[in-house]
Amino acid sequence: MSAGPADRAGDKVAALTEALAQLGAERADQLSGAILVVPRAAIHQAAATAREHGFDLLLDVFAIDWLAYPGHPGPRFSVSYHVHSVAANERCSLRVHLDDGDALPTVTDVWPAAAFMEREVYDLFGVAFDGHPDLRKLVTPEDLEGHPLRKDFPLGESPTLFNDGRFLDPATFRAGMIGTSEGRTGWVGGARKGVVSAAPEADGKGGDA
């Protein structure tokens, strides 16, 4: 019989589980490993405790929208922080549940790598992070209304101009993804709310690239 997630958890995960229990955290093991569910008010302290226990690498921050998920009794959103101890080669997740409109404190002071990860969650799910040094969109254009990874985001297709001047046409992009077209995006240059873009310069060599 192969070992389950709880059996694979090492000393650092066990020690962190015990420490976070003092903050009201509860542990839930899944196939992906140990998940420590932390009260929203304690998430920053839990992050700092994880760092103190040797979880020095923040691998990812991601959100889950449970809207209409069968059998989910809790708040609509969860945010997970996937952390790793480089020295011990152990990892686990800190997870916090929150309602629509609730904010979380930034953990950029604990793991500076959280800066871009929190911006992505803010952009795609609409979860704000109080105290973030530069909380703004990361992926979508500034004038896009809504958050595309929410389950109630309207599905549809519309051409999109990104900050760097790339123009995405959904039909062309889809054709490129399935291999029926070479191009996925076109360059139009310019210009989105003060963003200065310029087309890539030719190398001047001529001939085939």
N, CA and C of each residue as an Amber inpcrd file, in Angstrom:
protein
   627
   0.8500000  -1.1930000   0.0000000   0.0000000   0.0000000   0.0000000
   0.8830000   1.2390000   0.0000000   0.5610000   2.1930000  -0.8750000
   1.3610000   3.4100000  -0.9360000   0.9930000   4.3360000   0.2140000
   1.9520000   5.1790000   0.5710000   1.7370000   6.0950000   1.6860000
   0.7870000   7.2100000   1.2800000  -0.0780000   7.6040000   2.1840000
  -0.9920000   8.7050000   1.9520000  -0.3290000  10.0250000   2.2750000
  -1.0130000  11.1560000   2.0060000  -0.4370000  12.4640000   2.2740000
   0.0000000  12.6440000   3.7140000  -0.8060000  12.1620000   4.6590000
  -0.4330000  12.3230000   6.0640000   0.8290000  11.5440000   6.3900000
   0.9800000  10.3650000   5.7700000   2.1690000   9.5650000   6.0240000
   3.4190000  10.2050000   5.4270000   3.2380000  10.9480000   4.3240000
   4.3870000  11.5550000   3.6600000   4.8040000  12.8590000   4.3210000
   3.9470000  13.4510000   5.1170000   4.2760000  14.7230000   5.7520000
   5.4450000  14.5450000   6.7020000   6.3600000  15.5200000   6.6480000
   7.5580000  15.4050000   7.4660000   7.4770000  16.1870000   8.7540000
   8.6330000  16.3180000   9.3930000   8.6880000  16.9580000  10.7080000
   8.2820000  18.4230000  10.6670000   8.6830000  19.1450000   9.6130000
   8.3670000  20.5690000   9.5640000   6.8700000  20.8090000   9.3890000
   6.2270000  20.0070000   8.5510000   4.7750000  20.1580000   8.3930000
   4.0720000  19.8320000   9.7030000   4.5390000  18.7970000  10.3820000
   3.9290000  18.4310000  11.6610000   4.1000000  19.5390000  12.6940000
   5.2990000  20.1270000  12.7400000   5.5500000  21.2080000  13.6950000
   4.7200000  22.4370000  13.3630000   4.5800000  22.7330000  12.0660000
   3.7730000  23.8840000  11.6690000   2.3020000  23.6340000  11.9790000
   1.8400000  22.4170000  11.7860000   0.4590000  22.0730000  12.1120000
   0.1740000  22.3460000  13.5800000   1.0880000  21.9390000  14.4320000
   0.9220000  22.1490000  15.8800000   0.9370000  23.6350000  16.2190000
   1.8530000  24.3850000  15.5810000   1.9470000  25.8170000  15.8830000
   0.6980000  26.5700000  15.4120000   0.1950000  26.2290000  14.2370000
  -0.9590000  26.9520000  13.7140000  -2.2610000  26.5420000  14.3880000
  -2.2650000  25.3990000  15.0440000  -3.4400000  25.0090000  15.8170000
  -3.7100000  26.0340000  16.9170000  -2.6580000  26.6910000  17.3940000
  -2.8280000  27.7310000  18.4090000  -3.5560000  28.9500000  17.8520000
  -3.5710000  29.0850000  16.5230000  -4.2770000  30.1890000  15.8810000
  -5.6620000  29.7750000  15.3950000  -6.0420000  28.5450000  15.7050000
  -7.3470000  28.0570000  15.2830000  -7.3440000  27.3340000  13.9570000
  -6.1580000  27.0070000  13.4320000  -6.0800000  26.3180000  12.1500000
  -6.4560000  24.8520000  12.3060000  -7.0340000  24.3110000  11.2460000
  -7.3730000  22.8910000  11.1960000  -6.7020000  22.2760000   9.9750000
  -6.2390000  21.0550000  10.1340000  -5.5220000  20.3980000   9.0450000
  -6.4460000  19.4680000   8.2630000  -6.3020000  19.5260000   6.9500000
  -7.0350000  18.6330000   6.0570000  -6.0550000  18.1010000   5.0330000
  -5.8920000  16.7900000   4.9830000  -4.9640000  16.1880000   4.0380000
  -5.6860000  15.7750000   2.7690000  -5.0950000  16.1330000   1.6350000
  -5.6150000  15.7380000   0.3390000  -4.4940000  15.0770000  -0.4580000
  -4.8140000  14.6370000  -1.6590000  -3.7990000  13.9820000  -2.4750000
  -2.6140000  14.8940000  -2.7490000  -2.8680000  16.1960000  -2.7890000
  -1.7970000  17.1550000  -3.0480000  -0.9170000  17.3960000  -1.8280000
  -1.3380000  16.9280000  -0.6540000  -0.5550000  17.1300000   0.5550000
  -1.3810000  17.7540000   1.6590000  -0.6820000  18.2660000   2.6640000
  -1.3450000  18.8280000   3.8380000  -1.8580000  20.2370000   3.5400000
  -3.0980000  20.4900000   3.9320000  -3.6960000  21.8140000   3.8240000
  -4.0680000  22.2640000   5.2280000  -3.5510000  23.4110000   5.6270000
  -3.8320000  23.9790000   6.9370000  -4.8070000  25.1320000   6.7530000
  -6.0440000  24.9270000   7.1750000  -7.1000000  25.9150000   6.9950000
  -7.0550000  26.8870000   8.1650000  -6.8100000  28.1510000   7.8590000
  -6.5320000  29.1680000   8.8660000  -7.6760000  30.1800000   8.8990000
  -8.1020000  30.6410000  10.0850000  -9.0920000  31.7220000  10.1430000
  -8.5910000  32.9620000   9.4160000  -9.5090000  33.6710000   8.7710000
  -9.0930000  34.8210000   7.9630000  -8.3160000  35.8500000   8.7730000
  -8.7380000  36.0740000  10.0110000  -8.0740000  37.0900000  10.8290000
  -6.6460000  36.7050000  11.1910000  -6.3070000  35.4250000  11.0430000
  -4.9940000  34.9550000  11.4730000  -4.0680000  34.6280000  10.3160000
  -4.4520000  34.9210000   9.0740000  -3.6670000  34.4360000   7.9450000
  -2.2800000  35.0760000   7.8930000  -2.1590000  36.3500000   8.2170000
  -0.8310000  36.9650000   8.1690000   0.0750000  36.3750000   9.2370000
  -0.4540000  36.2010000  10.4360000   0.3450000  35.5910000  11.4950000
   0.7090000  34.1560000  11.1340000  -0.2070000  33.4500000  10.4850000
   0.0770000  32.0820000  10.0620000   1.1900000  32.0570000   9.0200000
   1.1740000  33.0140000   8.1050000   2.2370000  33.0920000   7.1010000
   3.5830000  33.3610000   7.7430000   3.6150000  34.3020000   8.6900000
   4.8740000  34.5950000   9.3790000   5.3590000  33.3890000  10.1690000
   4.4370000  32.6510000  10.7760000   4.8090000  31.4470000  11.5240000
   5.3760000  30.3840000  10.5890000   4.7720000  30.2380000   9.4250000
   5.2780000  29.2760000   8.4440000   6.6990000  29.6400000   8.0330000
   6.9570000  30.9150000   7.8230000   8.3130000  31.3520000   7.4600000
   9.2920000  31.0590000   8.5980000   8.8730000  31.3130000   9.8200000
   9.7320000  31.0320000  10.9730000  10.0280000  29.5420000  11.1150000
   9.1130000  28.6930000  10.6440000   9.3030000  27.2460000  10.7220000
  10.0460000  26.6840000   9.5090000  10.6300000  27.5660000   8.7180000
  11.4940000  27.1090000   7.6350000  10.8580000  27.0310000   6.2720000
   9.5930000  27.4420000   6.1490000   8.9530000  27.4280000   4.8400000
   9.2910000  28.7530000   4.1490000  10.4760000  28.7540000   3.5590000
  11.0650000  29.9900000   3.0660000  10.7300000  30.3020000   1.6210000
  10.0520000  29.3920000   0.9290000   9.7440000  29.5980000  -0.4820000
   8.2260000  29.5810000  -0.6830000   7.7040000  30.6750000  -1.1980000
   6.2920000  30.7370000  -1.5660000   6.1780000  30.3190000  -3.0250000
   5.5700000  29.1630000  -3.2580000   5.4680000  28.6320000  -4.6130000
   4.3180000  29.2580000  -5.3960000   3.2080000  29.5270000  -4.7330000
   2.0430000  30.0040000  -5.4660000   1.0240000  30.5850000  -4.4980000
   0.2530000  31.5350000  -4.9860000  -0.9520000  32.0190000  -4.3140000
  -2.0750000  31.9050000  -5.3420000  -3.1140000  31.1950000  -5.0030000
  -4.2030000  31.0340000  -5.9610000  -5.5300000  31.0380000  -5.2220000
  -6.5890000  31.2790000  -5.9710000  -7.9250000  31.3620000  -5.3870000
  -8.8200000  30.2890000  -5.9810000  -9.8870000  29.9930000  -5.2650000
 -10.9210000  29.0600000  -5.7110000 -12.2650000  29.7510000  -5.5340000
 -13.0770000  29.7190000  -6.5790000 -14.4410000  30.2290000  -6.4950000
 -15.3640000  29.0170000  -6.3900000 -16.0050000  28.8610000  -5.2320000
 -16.8510000  27.7030000  -4.9720000 -18.2930000  27.9280000  -5.3960000
 -18.5720000  28.9870000  -6.1240000 -19.9380000  29.3220000  -6.4900000
 -20.6330000  28.1230000  -7.1320000 -21.7390000  27.7150000  -6.5510000
 -22.5680000  26.6090000  -7.0640000 -21.8400000  25.2700000  -7.0550000
 -20.7270000  25.1680000  -6.3220000 -20.0420000  23.8760000  -6.2450000
 -20.8570000  22.9340000  -5.3630000 -21.1730000  21.7350000  -5.8370000
 -22.0500000  20.8300000  -5.0630000 -21.4730000  20.4860000  -3.6910000
 -22.2740000  20.6850000  -2.6750000 -21.8880000  20.2740000  -1.3390000
 -20.9350000  21.1950000  -0.6170000 -20.6140000  22.3640000  -1.2040000
 -19.7090000  23.2830000  -0.5100000 -20.5050000  24.1650000   0.4430000
 -20.2700000  24.0500000   1.7530000 -21.1120000  24.7670000   2.7120000
 -20.5480000  26.1100000   3.1500000 -19.3020000  26.4060000   2.7860000
 -18.6350000  27.5640000   3.3590000 -18.7280000  28.8110000   2.5150000
 -17.8730000  29.8000000   2.8150000 -17.8420000  31.0330000   2.0370000
 -17.5250000  30.7710000   0.5680000 -17.7790000  31.7750000  -0.2460000
 -17.6630000  31.5770000  -1.6930000 -16.2270000  31.3250000  -2.1390000
 -15.2600000  32.0270000  -1.5400000 -13.8880000  31.9600000  -2.0390000
 -12.9470000  31.3130000  -1.0250000 -11.8990000  30.7180000  -1.5610000
 -10.7510000  30.2970000  -0.7600000  -9.5000000  30.8320000  -1.4460000
  -8.5280000  31.2220000  -0.6450000  -7.2050000  31.5910000  -1.1620000
  -6.1850000  30.6790000  -0.5030000  -5.3320000  30.0770000  -1.3220000
  -4.3270000  29.1380000  -0.8340000  -2.9280000  29.6710000  -1.0950000
  -2.0610000  29.4530000  -0.1210000  -0.6520000  29.8220000  -0.2140000
   0.1440000  28.5190000  -0.1680000   0.7770000  28.1810000  -1.2680000
   1.5190000  26.9230000  -1.3530000   2.9690000  27.2230000  -0.9820000
   3.4330000  26.6420000   0.1270000   4.7540000  26.9890000   0.6660000
   5.6470000  25.7570000   0.7260000   6.9480000  26.0210000   0.6680000
   7.9200000  24.9360000   0.5560000   9.1290000  25.2430000   1.4400000
   9.6070000  24.2250000   2.1130000  10.8700000  24.3210000   2.8520000
  11.9730000  23.7500000   1.9750000  12.8640000  24.5950000   1.5210000
  13.9310000  24.1460000   0.6280000  14.8620000  23.1750000   1.3480000
  15.2440000  23.4980000   2.5680000  16.1980000  22.6650000   3.2980000
  15.6370000  21.2860000   3.6030000  14.3620000  21.2240000   3.9820000
  13.7550000  19.9490000   4.3720000  13.0300000  19.2570000   3.2290000
  12.8710000  19.9650000   2.1160000  12.1200000  19.4400000   0.9730000
  10.7160000  18.9980000   1.3940000  10.0340000  19.8680000   2.1340000
   8.6590000  19.6260000   2.5530000   7.7910000  20.7960000   2.1020000
   6.5410000  20.4930000   1.8420000   5.6320000  21.5470000   1.4190000
   4.2280000  21.3040000   1.9650000   3.4730000  22.3790000   2.0450000
   2.0760000  22.2940000   2.4640000   1.3780000  23.5550000   1.9760000
   0.1030000  23.6590000   2.2420000  -0.6670000  24.8360000   1.8340000
  -1.3500000  25.4540000   3.0410000  -1.3310000  26.7720000   3.0810000
  -2.1590000  27.5280000   4.0180000  -3.3860000  27.9750000   3.2440000
  -4.5620000  27.7520000   3.7990000  -5.7850000  28.1090000   3.0870000
  -6.6860000  28.9340000   3.9910000  -7.2960000  29.9450000   3.3980000
  -8.2140000  30.8050000   4.1370000  -9.4840000  30.9500000   3.3130000
 -10.6380000  30.9190000   3.9860000 -11.9280000  31.0810000   3.3290000
 -12.4240000  32.5100000   3.5400000 -13.0820000  33.0630000   2.5300000
 -13.5800000  34.4250000   2.6540000 -14.7860000  34.6320000   1.7560000
 -15.6280000  35.5630000   2.1660000 -16.8140000  35.9050000   1.3990000
 -16.4680000  36.9270000   0.3250000 -17.3520000  37.0540000  -0.6380000
 -17.1790000  38.0460000  -1.6850000 -17.1090000  39.4310000  -1.0520000
 -16.0860000  40.1870000  -1.3960000 -15.9040000  41.5180000  -0.8350000
 -14.9340000  41.5730000   0.3300000 -14.6210000  40.4210000   0.9170000
 -13.6410000  40.3990000   2.0020000 -12.2340000  40.5990000   1.4380000
 -11.4020000  41.2930000   2.1860000 -10.0020000  41.4990000   1.8020000
  -9.1030000  40.6730000   2.7120000  -7.8960000  40.4330000   2.2400000
  -6.8790000  39.7550000   3.0250000  -5.6780000  40.6720000   3.1930000
  -4.9300000  40.5110000   4.2690000  -3.6950000  41.2820000   4.3960000
  -2.6320000  40.7320000   3.4490000  -1.8400000  41.5980000   2.8920000
  -0.7600000  41.1370000   2.0330000   0.2800000  40.3600000   2.8400000
   0.9310000  39.4100000   2.1830000   2.0370000  38.6960000   2.8200000
   3.3460000  39.0170000   2.1040000   3.3720000  40.1440000   1.3920000
   4.6020000  40.5310000   0.6990000   5.7400000  40.8260000   1.6650000
   5.4060000  41.1960000   2.8950000   6.4690000  41.4230000   3.8800000
   7.0340000  40.1160000   4.4100000   6.3020000  39.0190000   4.2320000
   6.7910000  37.6970000   4.6460000   7.5280000  37.0280000   3.4960000
   6.8850000  37.0040000   2.3310000   7.4940000  36.4750000   1.1140000
   7.3620000  37.5430000   0.0200000   8.4230000  38.2390000  -0.3380000
   8.3220000  39.2680000  -1.3750000   7.7650000  38.7450000  -2.6980000
   7.9340000  37.4540000  -2.9570000   7.4160000  36.8830000  -4.2060000
   5.9020000  36.9590000  -4.2950000   5.2330000  37.2230000  -3.1830000
   3.7720000  37.3140000  -3.2000000   3.2720000  38.5160000  -3.9900000
   4.1370000  39.4680000  -4.2990000   3.6920000  40.7070000  -4.9390000
   2.9430000  40.4450000  -6.2400000   3.5330000  39.6810000  -7.1370000
   2.8850000  39.4050000  -8.4080000   1.7630000  38.3850000  -8.2480000
   1.9390000  37.4280000  -7.3510000   0.9170000  36.4010000  -7.1500000
  -0.3790000  37.0020000  -6.6150000  -0.2690000  37.9170000  -5.6650000
  -1.4640000  38.5690000  -5.1370000  -2.1220000  39.4590000  -6.1870000
  -1.3140000  40.0860000  -7.0240000  -1.8840000  40.8950000  -8.1000000
  -2.6860000  40.0280000  -9.0720000  -2.1960000  38.8290000  -9.3440000
  -2.9140000  37.9400000 -10.2450000  -4.2580000  37.5180000  -9.6510000
  -4.2700000  37.1780000  -8.3580000  -5.5230000  36.8110000  -7.6950000
  -6.4860000  38.0000000  -7.6780000  -5.9590000  39.1800000  -7.4190000
  -6.7810000  40.3940000  -7.4350000  -7.3850000  40.6200000  -8.8120000
  -6.5860000  40.4510000  -9.8440000  -7.0420000  40.6910000 -11.2030000
  -8.0980000  39.6720000 -11.6300000  -7.8290000  38.3960000 -11.4080000
  -8.6690000  37.3420000 -11.9730000  -9.8460000  36.9450000 -11.0850000
  -9.7530000  37.2230000  -9.7670000 -10.8420000  36.8480000  -8.8580000
 -11.4540000  38.0370000  -8.1140000 -10.7610000  39.1730000  -8.0770000
 -11.2960000  40.3310000  -7.3920000 -11.0530000  40.3500000  -5.9010000
 -10.1410000  39.5170000  -5.4050000  -9.8050000  39.5130000  -3.9810000
  -8.7210000  40.5620000  -3.7410000  -9.0000000  41.5300000  -2.8720000
  -8.0440000  42.5970000  -2.5780000  -7.1260000  42.1910000  -1.4350000
  -5.9160000  42.7480000  -1.4480000  -4.9210000  42.4660000  -0.4180000
  -4.4950000  43.7850000   0.2160000  -4.9570000  44.0090000   1.4440000
  -4.6560000  45.2460000   2.1470000  -3.1540000  45.3550000   2.4190000
  -2.6140000  46.5430000   2.1610000  -1.2050000  46.7840000   2.4290000
  -0.2730000  46.3840000   1.3050000  -0.8220000  45.8720000   0.2060000
   0.0200000  45.5080000  -0.9310000   0.6990000  46.7640000  -1.4810000
   1.9820000  46.6940000  -1.8130000   2.6930000  47.9060000  -2.2400000
   2.2890000  48.4250000  -3.6140000   1.6560000  47.5980000  -4.4510000
   1.3350000  48.0430000  -5.8000000   0.2000000  47.1870000  -6.3530000
  -0.9540000  47.2440000  -5.7030000  -2.0600000  46.3670000  -6.0860000
  -2.7680000  46.9260000  -7.3080000  -2.5100000  46.3090000  -8.4460000
  -3.1590000  46.6640000  -9.7000000  -3.2110000  45.4190000 -10.5680000
  -3.9140000  45.5170000 -11.6730000  -4.0790000  44.3660000 -12.5430000
  -2.7310000  43.8600000 -13.0540000  -2.6940000  42.5730000 -13.3000000
  -1.4650000  41.9610000 -13.7980000  -1.6410000  41.3730000 -15.1930000
  -2.8040000  40.8190000 -15.4760000  -3.0020000  40.0600000 -16.7100000
  -3.9410000  40.7640000 -17.6810000  -5.0780000  41.2370000 -17.1940000
  -6.1060000  41.7530000 -18.1010000  -5.9720000  43.2600000 -18.2930000
  -6.5350000  43.7870000 -19.3740000  -6.5050000  45.2360000 -19.6010000
  -7.2160000  45.9970000 -18.4880000  -6.7790000  47.2470000 -18.2650000
  -7.3320000  48.0320000 -17.1750000  -8.8260000  48.2890000 -17.3260000
  -9.3040000  48.3680000 -18.5720000 -10.7070000  48.7050000 -18.7550000
 -11.6050000  47.4850000 -18.8930000 -11.0610000  46.2870000 -18.6580000
 -11.9140000  45.1010000 -18.6430000 -12.7120000  45.0740000 -17.3490000
 -14.0160000  44.9990000 -17.4600000 -14.8680000  44.9700000 -16.2820000
 -15.0570000  43.5260000 -15.8190000 -14.9250000  43.3120000 -14.5180000
 -15.1090000  41.9840000 -13.9600000 -13.7960000  41.2330000 -13.8070000
 -13.9090000  40.0070000 -13.3480000 -12.7510000  39.1790000 -13.0300000
 -12.9470000  37.8210000 -13.7000000 -12.1320000  37.5060000 -14.7100000
 -12.4430000  36.3920000 -15.6220000 -12.4980000  35.0030000 -14.9970000
 -11.8750000  34.7630000 -13.8380000 -11.9110000  33.4290000 -13.2700000
 -13.0150000  33.2450000 -12.2330000 -13.8360000  34.2550000 -12.0540000
 -15.0410000  34.0500000 -11.2470000 -16.0340000  33.1960000 -12.0290000
 -16.7430000  32.3410000 -11.3120000 -17.6550000  31.4280000 -11.9890000
 -18.8620000  32.1360000 -12.6150000 -19.1310000  33.3680000 -12.1960000
 -20.2590000  34.0890000 -12.7760000 -19.8230000  35.0960000 -13.8340000
 -18.5470000  35.0390000 -14.2420000 -18.0810000  35.9360000 -15.2940000
 -18.7320000  35.5290000 -16.6110000 -19.3160000  36.4630000 -17.3380000
 -20.0360000  36.0900000 -18.5710000 -19.0890000  35.5200000 -19.6190000
 -19.4930000  34.4010000 -20.1970000 -18.7020000  33.7790000 -21.2410000
 -19.0160000  34.4290000 -22.5760000 -18.0120000  34.5760000 -23.3700000
 -18.1830000  35.2030000 -24.6730000 -16.8270000  35.4550000 -25.2870000
 -16.8170000  36.0320000 -26.4420000 -15.5690000  36.2910000 -27.1350000
 -15.5730000  37.7300000 -27.6330000 -14.4920000  38.4420000 -27.3300000
 -14.3480000  39.7970000 -27.8380000 -12.8690000  40.0550000 -28.0710000
 -12.5090000  40.7980000 -29.1060000 -11.0980000  41.1360000 -29.3390000
 -10.5440000  41.9090000 -28.1530000  -9.2870000  41.6970000 -27.8530000
  -8.6750000  42.3010000 -26.6730000  -7.3410000  42.9350000 -27.0440000
  -7.1630000  44.1970000 -26.6440000  -5.8850000  44.8820000 -26.8000000
  -5.1850000  44.9080000 -25.4560000  -4.0000000  44.3070000 -25.3690000
  -3.2600000  44.2530000 -24.1240000  -2.2950000  45.4280000 -24.0210000
  -1.7550000  45.6070000 -22.8120000  -0.9400000  46.7790000 -22.5340000
   0.2760000  46.9070000 -23.4340000   0.8650000  45.7770000 -23.8380000
   2.0810000  45.8490000 -24.6290000   1.7940000  45.9860000 -26.1240000
   0.5300000  46.1450000 -26.4840000   0.1900000  46.3510000 -27.8780000
  -0.2590000  45.1170000 -28.6100000  -0.2390000  43.9600000 -27.9510000
  -0.7240000  42.7530000 -28.6140000  -2.2410000  42.8130000 -28.7430000
  -2.7020000  42.3910000 -29.8800000  -4.1400000  42.3520000 -30.1360000
  -4.5460000  40.8980000 -30.2960000  -5.4820000  40.4530000 -29.4560000
  -5.9150000  39.0630000 -29.4900000  -7.3090000  38.9820000 -30.0770000
  -7.3990000  38.2750000 -31.1870000  -8.6950000  37.9830000 -31.7890000
  -9.0580000  36.5460000 -31.4230000 -10.1790000  36.3230000 -30.7290000
 -10.4760000  34.9780000 -30.2120000 -10.4580000  33.8830000 -31.2720000
 -11.0270000  34.1280000 -32.4510000 -11.0700000  33.0790000 -33.4690000
  -9.6670000  32.7300000 -33.9590000  -8.8270000  33.7560000 -34.1470000
  -7.4570000  33.5070000 -34.5960000  -6.6580000  32.7950000 -33.5120000
  -6.8580000  33.2270000 -32.2800000  -6.1520000  32.5850000 -31.1700000
  -6.5240000  31.1130000 -31.0680000  -7.8080000  30.8120000 -31.1690000
  -8.2620000  29.4320000 -31.0890000  -7.6910000  28.6020000 -32.2360000
  -7.6410000  29.1810000 -33.4220000  -7.0700000  28.4710000 -34.5630000
  -5.5900000  28.1740000 -34.3390000  -4.8780000  29.1260000 -33.7360000
  -3.4700000  28.8790000 -33.4340000  -3.2860000  27.7950000 -32.4010000
  -4.1750000  27.7500000 -31.4260000  -4.0580000  26.7440000 -30.3720000
  -4.2550000  25.3350000 -30.9150000  -5.1080000  25.1770000 -31.9230000
  -5.3600000  23.8320000 -32.4520000  -4.5240000  23.5420000 -33.6930000
  -3.6340000  24.4710000 -34.0490000  -2.6700000  24.1920000 -35.0990000
  -3.1410000  24.4580000 -36.5040000  -4.2540000  25.1420000 -36.6860000
  -4.7240000  25.4180000 -38.0450000  -4.2740000  26.7850000 -38.5400000
  -3.5710000  27.5140000 -37.7120000  -3.0650000  28.8250000 -38.1090000
  -1.7430000  29.0470000 -37.3990000  -0.8290000  29.7500000 -38.0700000
   0.4690000  30.0200000 -37.4510000   0.3930000  31.1220000 -36.4060000
  -0.4720000  32.0930000 -36.6290000  -0.4910000  33.2520000 -35.7530000
  -1.5540000  33.1560000 -34.6820000  -1.2170000  33.6390000 -33.4920000
  -2.1970000  33.6870000 -32.4090000  -2.6050000  35.1130000 -32.0820000
  -1.6660000  36.0360000 -32.2010000  -1.9760000  37.4210000 -31.8900000
  -1.4060000  38.3060000 -32.9830000  -1.9370000  39.4890000 -33.1110000
  -1.4070000  40.4790000 -34.0350000  -0.9090000  41.6830000 -33.2740000
  -0.0280000  42.4550000 -33.8900000   0.5350000  43.6350000 -33.2340000
  -0.1290000  44.8750000 -33.7930000  -0.7030000  45.6660000 -32.9200000
  -1.3000000  46.9110000 -33.3680000  -0.6180000  48.1240000 -32.7480000
   0.3150000  47.9030000 -31.8300000   0.9930000  49.0160000 -31.1830000
   0.1070000  49.7120000 -30.1770000   0.6810000  50.7990000 -29.5930000
  -0.1440000  51.6760000 -28.8140000  -0.5710000  51.0660000 -27.5150000
  -1.3880000  51.3630000 -26.8500000  -1.9200000  52.5420000 -26.2560000
  -3.1290000  52.1810000 -25.4330000  -2.8800000  52.0720000 -24.2090000
  -3.9740000  51.7420000 -23.3240000  -3.7500000  52.4590000 -22.0090000
  -4.4890000  53.5210000 -21.8080000  -4.4680000  54.2770000 -20.5460000
  -3.0440000  54.6540000 -20.1270000  -2.3440000  55.2880000 -21.0090000
  -1.0280000  55.7940000 -20.6500000   0.1130000  54.8210000 -20.8350000
  -0.1850000  53.5900000 -21.2380000   0.8750000  52.6200000 -21.4700000
   1.4910000  52.8900000 -22.8290000   2.8030000  53.0460000 -22.8540000
   3.4980000  53.3250000 -24.1070000   4.0330000  52.0260000 -24.6530000
   3.6320000  51.6720000 -25.8700000   4.0600000  50.4290000 -26.4870000
   4.7470000  50.7300000 -27.8100000   5.6050000  49.8440000 -28.2080000
   6.2780000  49.9850000 -29.4930000   6.4480000  48.6200000 -30.0990000
   6.3220000  48.5440000 -31.4210000   6.4990000  47.2620000 -32.0870000
   7.9510000  46.8270000 -31.9990000   8.2090000  45.5070000 -31.9380000
   9.5930000  45.0250000 -31.9190000  10.3340000  45.4890000 -33.1570000
  11.5940000  45.8870000 -32.9830000  12.3890000  46.3420000 -34.1060000
  12.8710000  45.1530000 -34.9240000  12.9000000  45.3310000 -36.2350000
  13.4260000  44.2820000 -37.1000000  14.9230000  44.1590000 -36.9000000
  15.4600000  42.9330000 -37.1090000  16.8940000  42.7320000 -36.8840000
  17.7430000  43.2630000 -38.0150000  17.1010000  43.6240000 -39.1560000
  17.8510000  44.2290000 -40.2510000  18.6260000  43.2590000 -41.1040000
  18.5260000  41.9800000 -40.8420000  19.3050000  41.0040000 -41.5830000
  18.6040000  40.5680000 -42.8560000  17.2830000  40.7050000 -42.8820000
  16.5380000  40.2740000 -44.0570000  16.4450000  38.7830000 -44.1400000
  15.6880000  38.3020000 -45.0950000  15.5660000  36.8770000 -45.2810000
  14.6770000  36.2510000 -44.2300000  14.7000000  34.9200000 -44.1960000
  13.8580000  34.2200000 -43.2550000  14.4120000  34.3370000 -41.8480000
  13.5150000  34.3880000 -40.8610000  13.9380000  34.4630000 -39.4650000
  14.4830000  33.1280000 -39.0170000
